């Protein structure tokens, strides 16, 4: 079928839309009302029972949804069928991946078409006056008049709609096409049986819904509330912060004692959980390179660059949910959201043991990437919400050390599995590796729900004084007093996207991640030394242990002297030296030594970048959240193309990859220099503004403009990202 060709697609899509909306619209109305922030006031009685109006007007918004749903469905299936046809001419792309990508592309377009109707429908569904006699039309007209005054609002929540719909749609169509190919051969009568196809569709949709339900519910709450206008946090975080200031300790001595106790309690509750979570995150992610030494390529029949594709495809899924997930995290409980994602990626990791071919491995890696996406930027956001800039680098290093130790442990675990479990119960060593690591991940995720804290103002196990100090010290040390901690999703995203500092940090992360992709091939590089499988796995551990020690030392030093630039650039220079040595010699000892320089240099300063980002963009929370996600998302694009540099034909020196890594490191250093110069200029501007404000205060202390006193205590810095009020003496850390 050619792209957008054939009346069959149009007729079938339109008919399916009408049937689907008639069947599901009432249920969707109920879900929207229950997820709405107005639920407790409009649809529940004071006794806690459901109010009768919850079930009134269940078909409100049906007309606009149907009118938009038909063209959206036509666009979806036309693009889907056309994309499938294009992929048929690319034999190297697995069918399952082609179906997933085709449905994802179609879904992005369809969401753009349907989003205005979704906004209008949800505004009508939660209208305060639920008149049955009006048939909901008055609510629709009122909502339409309100929204047409601001046309851009018709696409409010589009990113959340795509984020919630995309994973389930991709998985549904991938499963459907796979089941159809296996159960409906062309030469059987069942291939034309509509009911039998419907059963396959139901199974596919059910499996996909079981996987994506948690994500859809969370994003659905955010989308519903954003469509109704500005919303409050689910935990009323802002109101809680204002109340807490009344409970600050009266004296500095008491304050210091409470702060010390708070820091100790948070350290013991948060840091061990974060370290174990990131260890398991990287163990599951990097199990594939270790499985390569255990024979997974031979057992699955992987040829050519198929192994590299499996490495890269994980990051295609990983990149998709970085930004939306981190924005959602500011509005839900981290103690529930992060462990839920962890349990799901552990299940996918364990399921990798059951794959039998290249297609199965690609799909497992793709969905592993989607489910691991929320963790790292979410963990950075959570740490930066508890620790001051002078504490953050050390804590980030402690957490990130877990990722380095996981790479060391990965080799040790791989060696133990290879020598002790290969062939047990008919399973290969690599199957045991995926199975055991996945089971441990799921088990720990259940325990972490009970330990992991939420945000400072809403963590239940802190005393009221500790909460007050936790909130207050962040405001003092960050240098800001925000009028509003959380803006709308589009506003904070715009603030981050328009801030040049975010993009300089993003480029640094991109270049460093490009150079750090060597970690996925450390087992392969060690294997070129000529040792056996077990010894090669054991030899991968020491370079990572060294990198962990370097990371801790660099971060502690950076926090102690309150300096970032040289603690970033210095290790990068040693990393470049390691790449040069690896590219220029075949001497075994020197090549092994170069691994220490590579990993110690590139990974030794990784956490410094994010700590510097956090202290440079301290508030508002939503902007910092978006900045972390943007930097991590764009930076990890490198994981898609970097593995392709390590082609087998260029071994054992892998000269093209090592030259490229030197260029990447140099690019990171250049960006760091530019950032340093810009921040120095920003600090000079702040000093000049403080001096002018002090003069104005002396000349006319009562003078005000726009309600803001001209005092040296509150210097206003106007930037593209908006108005941020900075305390006197605040300077960007250099």
Residue pairs with C-beta under 8 A, 6 or more apart in sequence:
1 8
1 9
1 81
1 82
1 85
2 82
2 85
3 78
3 79
3 81
3 82
3 83
3 85
4 78
4 79
4 82
5 78
9 74
9 77
9 78
9 81
10 74
10 78
12 77
13 70
13 73
13 74
13 76
13 77
13 78
14 70
14 73
14 74
16 73
17 66
17 69
17 70
17 72
17 73
18 66
18 70
20 69
21 62
21 65
21 66
21 69
25 58
25 59
25 61
25 62
25 65
26 58
26 59
29 57
29 58
29 59
29 60
29 61
29 125
30 54
30 55
30 58
31 220
32 121
32 122
32 125
32 126
32 224
33 39
33 42
33 43
33 54
33 125
33 126
34 43
35 217
35 220
35 221
35 224
35 225
36 42
36 122
36 126
36 224
36 225
36 228
37 225
37 228
37 231
37 232
38 126
38 128
38 228
42 51
42 53
42 126
42 128
43 50
43 51
43 53
43 54
44 50
44 51
45 51
53 130
56 130
56 132
57 125
57 130
57 131
57 132
57 135
57 136
57 139
59 135
59 136
60 121
60 124
60 125
60 127
60 130
60 136
60 139
60 140
61 117
61 120
61 121
61 122
61 123
61 124
61 125
61 136
61 139
61 140
62 121
62 136
63 140
64 116
64 117
64 120
64 121
64 140
65 114
65 117
65 118
65 121
67 117
68 113
68 114
68 116
68 117
69 114
69 117
71 113
72 110
72 111
72 113
72 114
73 110
75 106
75 109
75 110
75 113
76 106
76 107
76 109
76 110
77 106
78 106
79 102
79 105
79 106
79 109
80 102
80 103
80 105
80 106
80 173
83 98
83 101
83 102
83 105
83 106
84 98
84 99
84 102
87 93
87 95
87 98
87 101
87 102
88 98
90 98
94 358
94 359
94 362
95 177
95 178
95 181
95 359
96 174
96 177
96 178
96 359
96 362
96 363
97 313
97 359
97 362
97 363
97 366
99 173
99 174
99 176
99 177
99 178
100 170
100 171
100 173
100 174
100 363
100 366
101 170
102 173
103 169
103 170
103 172
103 173
103 174
104 166
104 169
104 170
107 162
107 165
107 166
107 169
107 170
108 162
108 166
111 158
111 161
111 162
111 165
112 155
112 158
114 161
115 154
115 155
115 157
115 158
115 161
116 154
116 155
118 157
118 161
118 223
118 227
119 147
119 153
119 154
119 155
119 156
119 157
119 227
120 140
120 143
120 144
120 147
120 154
122 224
122 227
122 228
123 139
123 143
123 146
123 147
123 227
123 228
124 136
124 139
124 140
124 143
126 224
126 228
127 136
127 139
127 142
127 143
129 138
129 139
130 139
131 138
131 139
147 153
147 154
156 226
156 227
156 490
157 222
157 223
157 226
157 227
157 489
159 323
159 324
159 489
159 493
160 219
160 220
160 222
160 223
160 226
160 324
160 328
160 489
161 219
161 223
162 324
163 215
163 219
163 320
163 321
163 324
163 325
164 212
164 215
164 216
164 219
164 220
164 223
165 216
166 320
167 211
167 212
167 215
167 320
167 321
167 370
168 208
168 209
168 211
168 212
168 215
168 216
169 208
171 207
171 208
171 211
171 212
171 367
172 204
172 205
172 208
173 204
174 363
175 203
175 204
175 207
175 208
176 200
176 201
176 204
179 200
179 203
179 204
180 197
180 200
183 190
183 200
184 190
184 191
184 196
184 197
184 200
185 191
190 196
209 216
211 344
211 367
214 340
214 344
218 328
218 332
218 337
219 324
219 328
221 234
221 331
221 332
222 327
222 328
222 331
222 489
225 231
226 488
226 489
230 488
232 238
232 239
233 330
233 331
233 486
234 331
234 332
234 333
235 333
235 454
235 455
235 457
235 458
236 458
237 455
237 457
237 458
237 485
237 486
238 484
238 485
238 486
240 457
240 458
240 467
241 457
241 471
241 485
244 457
244 464
244 467
244 468
244 471
244 472
245 468
245 471
245 472
246 468
247 464
247 465
247 467
247 468
248 255
248 465
248 468
248 469
248 472
249 255
249 257
249 258
249 465
249 468
249 469
255 469
258 465
258 466
258 469
259 469
259 473
261 466
262 462
262 466
262 469
262 470
263 391
265 462
265 466
266 386
266 453
266 470
267 395
269 451
269 452
269 453
269 461
270 382
270 383
270 386
270 452
270 453
271 395
271 398
271 399
273 448
273 451
273 452
274 379
274 382
274 383
274 398
274 399
274 402
275 398
275 399
275 401
275 402
276 402
276 444
276 448
277 338
277 342
277 375
277 379
277 402
277 444
277 448
278 375
278 376
278 379
278 399
278 400
278 402
278 403
278 406
279 402
279 403
279 405
279 406
279 409
280 342
280 346
280 406
280 437
280 440
280 441
280 444
281 342
281 345
281 372
281 375
281 376
281 403
281 406
282 402
282 403
282 406
282 407
282 410
283 406
283 409
283 410
283 413
283 437
283 441
284 345
284 346
284 349
284 368
284 372
284 437
284 438
284 441
285 314
285 368
285 372
286 406
286 407
286 410
286 519
286 520
287 349
287 352
287 410
287 433
287 434
287 437
288 296
288 310
288 311
288 365
289 311
289 520
289 521
289 522
289 523
289 524
290 410
290 411
290 413
290 414
290 430
290 433
290 523
290 537
291 414
291 430
291 433
291 434
292 307
292 523
292 524
293 414
293 418
293 523
293 527
293 533
293 536
293 537
294 414
294 417
294 418
294 422
294 428
294 429
294 430
294 433
294 533
295 428
295 429
295 430
296 302
296 361
296 428
296 430
297 307
299 428
299 430
300 355
300 356
300 357
300 358
300 361
301 357
301 358
302 310
302 358
302 361
305 644
305 647
306 358
308 643
308 644
308 646
308 647
309 362
310 358
310 361
310 362
310 365
311 365
311 520
311 639
311 643
312 639
312 640
312 641
312 643
312 644
313 362
313 365
313 366
313 369
314 365
314 366
314 368
314 369
314 372
314 639
315 369
315 636
315 637
315 639
315 640
316 366
316 369
316 640
317 365
317 366
317 367
317 368
317 369
317 370
317 371
317 373
318 369
318 370
318 372
318 373
318 636
318 639
319 369
319 373
319 633
319 636
319 637
319 640
320 369
320 370
320 373
321 370
321 373
321 374
322 373
322 377
322 629
322 630
322 632
322 633
322 636
323 493
323 626
323 629
323 630
323 633
325 373
325 374
325 377
325 378
325 629
326 374
326 377
326 378
326 381
326 625
326 626
326 628
326 629
327 489
327 492
327 493
327 622
327 625
327 626
327 629
328 337
329 337
329 338
329 374
329 378
329 381
329 382
329 625
330 381
330 486
330 621
330 622
330 625
331 486
333 454
333 458
334 378
334 382
334 452
334 453
334 454
334 455
335 448
335 449
335 452
335 453
335 454
336 449
337 374
337 378
338 374
338 375
338 378
338 379
338 382
338 448
338 452
339 445
339 446
339 448
339 449
339 452
340 445
341 371
341 372
341 374
341 375
342 375
342 441
342 442
342 444
342 445
342 448
343 441
343 442
343 445
343 446
344 371
345 368
345 371
345 372
345 375
345 441
346 437
346 438
346 439
346 440
346 441
346 442
346 445
347 438
347 442
348 364
348 367
348 368
348 371
348 438
349 364
349 368
349 434
349 437
349 438
349 441
350 434
350 435
350 437
350 438
350 439
350 442
351 364
351 438
352 361
352 364
352 365
352 368
352 434
352 438
353 427
353 430
353 431
353 432
353 433
353 434
353 435
353 438
354 360
354 431
355 361
355 364
376 632
377 625
377 628
377 629
377 632
377 633
379 399
380 396
380 610
380 614
380 628
380 632
381 624
381 625
381 628
382 453
382 455
383 392
383 395
383 396
383 399
384 392
384 614
384 624
384 628
385 455
385 456
385 474
385 621
386 453
386 456
386 470
386 474
387 395
388 473
388 474
388 477
388 478
389 477
389 478
389 611
389 614
389 615
389 618
389 733
390 477
390 559
390 562
391 559
392 559
392 611
392 614
392 615
393 555
393 556
393 558
393 559
393 564
393 607
393 608
393 611
393 612
394 552
394 555
394 556
394 559
396 555
396 607
396 610
396 611
397 551
397 552
397 554
397 555
397 556
397 607
398 552
399 607
400 551
400 603
400 606
400 607
401 548
401 551
401 552
403 603
404 544
404 545
404 547
404 548
404 551
404 599
404 603
405 544
405 545
405 548
407 519
407 522
407 540
407 544
408 540
408 541
408 542
408 544
408 545
408 548
409 541
410 540
411 523
411 537
411 538
411 539
411 540
411 541
411 544
412 537
412 538
412 541
413 433
413 436
413 437
414 429
414 433
414 537
415 533
415 534
415 537
415 538
417 429
417 432
417 433
417 436
418 429
418 533
418 534
418 537
419 534
421 427
421 429
421 432
422 428
422 429
422 432
423 429
424 432
427 435
453 459
453 461
453 462
454 460
456 462
456 467
456 470
456 471
456 474
457 467
457 470
457 471
459 467
462 470
475 481
476 727
478 615
478 618
478 619
479 618
479 726
479 727
479 729
479 730
480 618
480 619
480 724
480 725
480 726
480 727
480 730
481 714
481 725
481 727
482 619
482 620
482 724
482 725
483 725
484 620
485 619
485 620
485 621
485 622
486 492
486 620
486 621
486 622
487 495
487 620
487 622
487 623
489 622
491 622
492 620
492 622
492 623
492 625
492 626
493 626
495 620
495 622
495 623
495 626
495 721
495 722
496 502
496 617
496 623
496 626
496 627
496 630
496 721
497 626
497 630
498 720
498 721
499 617
499 623
499 627
499 719
499 720
499 721
500 678
501 616
501 617
501 675
501 678
501 679
502 613
502 617
502 627
502 630
502 631
504 671
504 674
504 675
504 678
505 609
505 612
505 613
505 616
505 627
505 631
505 675
506 630
506 631
506 634
506 635
507 667
507 668
507 671
508 568
508 609
508 668
508 671
508 672
508 675
509 609
509 631
509 632
509 634
509 635
510 634
510 635
510 637
510 638
511 638
511 664
511 665
511 667
511 668
511 671
512 572
512 602
512 605
512 606
512 609
512 635
512 664
512 665
512 668
513 635
513 636
513 638
513 639
513 642
514 638
514 641
514 642
514 660
514 661
514 664
515 575
515 579
515 602
515 661
515 664
515 665
515 668
516 602
516 603
516 606
517 638
517 639
517 642
517 643
517 645
517 646
518 525
518 598
518 599
518 602
518 646
518 657
518 661
519 599
519 603
520 643
520 646
521 643
521 646
521 654
522 540
522 543
522 544
522 595
522 599
523 536
523 537
523 540
524 646
524 651
525 582
525 591
525 595
525 652
525 654
526 536
526 539
526 540
526 592
526 595
527 536
528 651
528 652
529 536
529 539
529 588
529 591
529 592
530 588
531 539
539 592
542 596
543 595
543 596
543 598
543 599
543 600
544 599
546 596
546 599
546 600
547 596
547 599
547 600
547 603
547 604
550 571
550 600
550 601
550 603
550 604
551 603
551 604
551 605
551 606
551 607
554 567
554 570
554 571
554 604
554 605
554 608
555 567
555 607
555 608
555 611
557 567
558 564
558 567
558 608
558 611
559 611
562 733
563 733
563 734
564 608
564 611
564 612
564 615
564 733
564 734
565 672
565 675
565 676
565 734
567 605
567 608
568 605
568 608
568 609
568 612
568 672
569 669
569 672
569 673
570 605
571 600
571 601
571 602
571 604
571 605
572 601
572 602
572 605
572 665
572 668
572 669
572 672
573 601
573 665
573 669
574 597
574 600
574 601
574 604
575 597
575 598
575 600
575 601
575 602
575 604
575 665
576 601
576 661
576 662
576 665
576 666
577 597
577 601
578 594
578 595
578 596
578 597
578 598
578 599
578 600
578 601
579 594
579 598
579 658
579 659
579 661
579 662
579 665
580 658
580 662
581 590
581 591
581 593
581 594
581 597
582 591
582 594
582 595
582 598
582 653
582 654
582 658
583 653
583 654
583 655
583 658
583 659
583 662
585 591
586 652
586 653
598 661
601 665
602 665
609 631
610 628
610 631
612 733
613 627
613 628
613 631
614 624
614 628
615 732
615 733
616 679
616 732
616 733
617 623
617 624
617 627
618 624
619 724
623 721
638 664
645 654
645 656
645 657
645 660
646 654
646 657
647 656
650 656
650 657
676 734
679 732
679 734
680 734
682 732
683 731
683 732
683 734
685 717
686 715
686 717
686 726
686 730
686 731
689 715
689 716
689 717
690 712
690 715
690 728
690 729
693 710
693 711
693 712
693 715
694 712
696 703
696 710
697 710
697 711
697 712
700 710
701 711
703 710
704 710
708 714
708 716
712 728
713 727
713 728
714 725
714 726
714 727
714 728
715 725
715 726
715 728
716 723
716 725
716 726
717 723
717 724
717 726
